[in-house]
Amino acid sequence: MRIRRYEPRDLERVYEICRRTGAAGGDATSLVDDEHLFGEIWAAPYVTLEPEHCFVVTSDDGIAQGYILGVRDAVDFEDRCEELWWPPLRDRYPKDPDGGTLKDLLIALIHDRPEPRLDLHDRYPSELHIDLLPVAQGKGHGAALMDRLFTSLREAGSVGVHLGVSVENTRAVAFYRHLGFGEFDCDGITRTFVMDL
């Protein structure tokens, strides 16, 4: 496998990887009937609005088996999403205020965006998401993707990076700790990890 910069031809594969790792690292395909919904929230806006900090790990045939998606300034990125990304999705996915399914909860995230983490911004302004299919896990590709993104973010002037992970994703939590991330806080649902760059 090799690492390269994200290319537009990878978009459908990025959606697929996001869906197949969307259940606390496991396959979420059976949990929703919309194969793009996970990716619309946690992957596609990154590769669309800031592809210069997005990388994939590919098999020999050039097919992405994992990705790391980063943004230089998470607050600025959310502002751009609010202008360019979320409005058409809100039209496409109307919110059901009485809905209680996972799909309803995901759609609510499109409509009701969490406030940017200003407590993180000065020291850890950048944000990342990383997902690997099982075939790419446990072989050093995650660490290599991190190194590639960290170099990209440093060259763009970033001083630190943060990420959020489900408390249920114990394998990912162990991975971040192994790489040297510190835990910034935990709200019982999401652990926020940080690293100085």
C-alpha positions as CSV (number, residue, x, y, z in Angstrom):
1,M,0.0,0.0,0.0
2,R,1.0,3.6,-0.5
3,I,-0.1,7.0,0.6
4,R,-1.0,9.8,-1.8
5,R,-2.9,13.0,-1.8
6,Y,-6.7,12.7,-2.1
7,E,-8.0,13.0,-5.7
8,P,-11.6,13.7,-6.8
9,R,-11.9,10.2,-8.2
10,D,-11.6,9.0,-4.6
11,L,-14.9,10.6,-3.5
12,E,-17.2,7.6,-3.7
13,R,-14.6,5.5,-2.0
14,V,-14.3,8.1,0.8
15,Y,-18.1,7.9,1.3
16,E,-17.9,4.1,1.5
17,I,-15.0,4.1,4.0
18,C,-16.8,6.6,6.2
19,R,-19.9,4.4,6.2
20,R,-18.0,1.2,6.8
21,T,-16.2,2.6,9.8
22,G,-19.1,4.7,11.1
23,A,-20.2,2.5,13.9
24,A,-17.5,3.3,16.5
25,G,-15.0,1.9,14.0
26,G,-17.2,-0.9,12.7
27,D,-19.4,-1.2,9.6
28,A,-22.5,1.1,9.8
29,T,-23.9,0.0,6.4
30,S,-26.9,-1.8,8.0
31,L,-27.7,1.1,10.3
32,V,-29.0,3.6,7.8
33,D,-30.6,3.3,4.3
34,D,-28.6,6.3,2.9
35,E,-25.1,5.2,1.9
36,H,-23.9,8.8,1.8
37,L,-25.2,10.1,5.1
38,F,-22.2,9.4,7.3
39,G,-19.8,10.8,4.7
40,E,-21.9,14.0,4.1
41,I,-21.2,14.9,7.8
42,W,-17.7,13.5,8.5
43,A,-15.8,13.2,5.2
44,A,-17.1,14.9,2.1
45,P,-17.0,18.4,3.3
46,Y,-13.3,18.0,4.1
47,V,-12.2,16.7,0.7
48,T,-14.5,19.2,-1.0
49,L,-13.6,22.4,0.8
50,E,-10.0,21.7,1.9
51,P,-8.5,18.8,-0.1
52,E,-5.0,20.0,0.3
53,H,-4.9,18.4,3.8
54,C,-6.5,15.1,2.7
55,F,-4.6,11.9,2.0
56,V,-5.5,8.3,1.2
57,V,-3.7,5.0,1.7
58,T,-4.3,2.8,-1.4
59,S,-3.8,-0.8,-2.4
60,D,-1.7,-1.7,-5.4
61,D,-4.6,-1.1,-7.7
62,G,-4.9,2.5,-6.5
63,I,-8.1,2.0,-4.6
64,A,-8.3,3.9,-1.3
65,Q,-8.4,1.6,1.7
66,G,-8.3,4.4,4.3
67,Y,-8.0,8.2,4.6
68,I,-6.9,11.0,6.8
69,L,-8.8,14.3,6.4
70,G,-7.6,17.5,7.9
71,V,-8.3,21.2,8.0
72,R,-5.9,24.0,9.0
73,D,-8.4,26.0,11.0
74,A,-11.5,24.2,12.3
75,V,-13.4,27.4,13.2
76,D,-12.9,28.9,9.7
77,F,-13.7,25.5,8.2
78,E,-17.1,25.3,10.0
79,D,-17.8,28.9,8.8
80,R,-17.2,27.8,5.2
81,C,-19.4,24.7,5.7
82,E,-22.1,26.9,7.1
83,E,-22.0,29.0,4.0
84,L,-21.3,26.4,1.3
85,W,-21.9,22.8,2.6
86,W,-24.8,22.6,5.1
87,P,-27.5,24.7,3.3
88,P,-28.0,22.3,0.4
89,L,-27.9,19.3,2.7
90,R,-30.5,20.9,4.9
91,D,-32.8,21.1,1.8
92,R,-32.0,17.5,0.8
93,Y,-32.4,16.1,4.3
94,P,-35.4,17.8,6.1
95,K,-35.3,17.5,9.9
96,D,-37.9,15.5,11.6
97,P,-38.3,17.0,15.1
98,D,-40.1,13.9,16.4
99,G,-37.7,11.4,14.8
100,G,-35.7,9.1,17.0
101,T,-33.9,6.8,14.5
102,L,-30.2,6.9,13.9
103,K,-30.9,8.5,10.5
104,D,-32.9,11.2,12.2
105,L,-30.1,11.9,14.7
106,L,-27.6,12.2,11.9
107,I,-29.8,14.5,9.9
108,A,-30.2,16.6,13.1
109,L,-26.4,17.1,13.1
110,I,-26.7,18.6,9.6
111,H,-29.3,21.1,10.9
112,D,-28.0,21.8,14.4
113,R,-24.3,22.2,14.2
114,P,-22.2,22.0,17.4
115,E,-20.4,25.2,18.3
116,P,-16.8,25.3,17.2
117,R,-14.4,24.4,20.1
118,L,-13.0,27.8,20.8
119,D,-11.4,26.4,23.9
120,L,-9.2,24.4,21.6
121,H,-8.6,26.9,18.9
122,D,-5.5,28.9,20.0
123,R,-3.4,25.9,20.8
124,Y,-5.0,23.2,18.6
125,P,-6.6,25.0,15.7
126,S,-6.5,22.1,13.2
127,E,-8.9,19.1,13.1
128,L,-8.6,15.7,11.6
129,H,-10.6,12.5,10.9
130,I,-8.9,9.2,10.1
131,D,-10.6,6.0,9.0
132,L,-9.1,2.7,7.8
133,L,-10.8,-0.4,6.5
134,P,-9.7,-3.6,8.2
135,V,-7.4,-4.6,5.4
136,A,-5.3,-1.4,6.1
137,Q,-5.3,-1.6,9.9
138,G,-2.5,-2.8,12.1
139,K,0.2,-2.3,9.5
140,G,1.5,1.1,10.4
141,H,-0.6,2.9,7.7
142,G,-2.5,5.0,10.3
143,A,0.7,6.3,11.8
144,A,2.1,7.0,8.4
145,L,-1.1,8.9,7.4
146,M,-0.8,11.0,10.6
147,D,2.8,11.9,9.8
148,R,1.8,13.0,6.3
149,L,-1.0,15.2,7.6
150,F,1.1,16.6,10.4
151,T,3.7,17.7,7.9
152,S,1.1,19.3,5.7
153,L,-0.5,21.2,8.6
154,R,2.9,22.3,9.9
155,E,3.8,23.7,6.5
156,A,0.5,25.6,6.5
157,G,1.5,27.2,9.9
158,S,-0.6,25.1,12.3
159,V,0.6,24.8,15.9
160,G,-1.7,21.9,17.0
161,V,-4.4,19.5,16.0
162,H,-7.5,18.0,17.7
163,L,-9.9,15.2,17.0
164,G,-13.0,13.6,18.5
165,V,-13.6,9.9,18.9
166,S,-16.5,7.9,20.3
167,V,-15.8,6.5,23.8
168,E,-17.0,3.2,22.4
169,N,-14.2,3.1,19.9
170,T,-11.7,1.6,22.3
171,R,-9.3,0.5,19.5
172,A,-9.1,4.1,18.1
173,V,-8.6,5.5,21.7
174,A,-5.7,3.2,22.2
175,F,-4.3,4.1,18.8
176,Y,-4.3,7.9,19.5
177,R,-2.8,7.4,23.0
178,H,-0.1,5.2,21.4
179,L,0.8,7.9,18.9
180,G,1.2,10.4,21.8
181,F,-2.1,12.3,21.7
182,G,-3.2,13.7,25.0
183,E,-6.8,13.6,26.1
184,F,-8.2,17.2,26.4
185,D,-11.6,16.2,27.7
186,C,-14.5,13.7,27.6
187,D,-18.2,14.4,27.7
188,G,-19.2,10.8,28.2
189,I,-19.9,10.4,24.4
190,T,-16.8,11.7,22.7
191,R,-13.2,11.9,23.8
192,T,-11.3,14.9,22.5
193,F,-7.6,14.2,21.8
194,V,-5.0,16.9,21.1
195,M,-1.4,17.1,19.9
196,D,1.1,19.9,19.6
197,L,2.6,20.3,16.1
